[in-house]
Amino acid sequence: FLDSLPSDIRSDLLESISQAPENAPESTKEYDAFNSRIDNKKNNKAPLEGSLKKFGSNFFNNTPSTFMPINDPSANSGYILDVDDEVLIQLIGDRAGQYSYKINRSGNIALSDIGMINVAGLSLNDANKKINEVLKDNFVETQAIISLEKVRDIEILVTGQVENPGVYILNGYSSLLHALIMAGGVSEYGSMRNVVIKRPRSDDKVIDLYD
């Protein structure tokens, strides 16, 4: 390569090489691994004197890595059952025993010697009443006590003016606040007074977080 250069350029190049430090580090560039997470660091500009922060914004400042580590099955009687919930049914009376059932994709549980009973969409209390009505028609002096053994996971899409919009998998006990916390909270341009919950086959519900 050097021999192919004009003599004056070759001399300049050799001179510059000879003047370089012996232990000069090689010129390299490190590349960070690809990361799909959104960098939501706040702009470090100093706040304007006298400016007001959005009331309640500090509620989302410290997002926990997890807020519900245990699948605690102690649901109240108003808990709405759905697919993948697991219920424990204890029979008392002429027919005694304890049985665990998982609600299938059709919303049913299969009771031994009775068949399918649809419980998805019912509260724990209403499901208890329905099962006891079925037992009354099939067995003598037998009652059932139903409780929740394992809670399903639910998939939530959080979109709009939040810090990290996306799809989140939450525990069935989760509330609106849990979903917002996982999404990093309401952004600077969002409103805490107009949070909309959308569900299939149901009207939109508008929540005012200040209430």
ABEGO torsion letter per residue (X at the ends): XAAABBAAAAAAAAAAAAABBAABBBBBBBBBBBBABBBABBBABBBBBGBBBBBGAAAAABBBABABABBBABBBAABBBBBGBBBBBBBBEABBEBBBBBBBAAGBBBBBGAEBBBABGBBAAAAAAAAAAAAAAABBGBBBBBBBABBBBBBBBBBEBBABBEBBBBBAABBAAAAAAAAGEBBAABBAABBBBBBBGBBBBBBBAAX
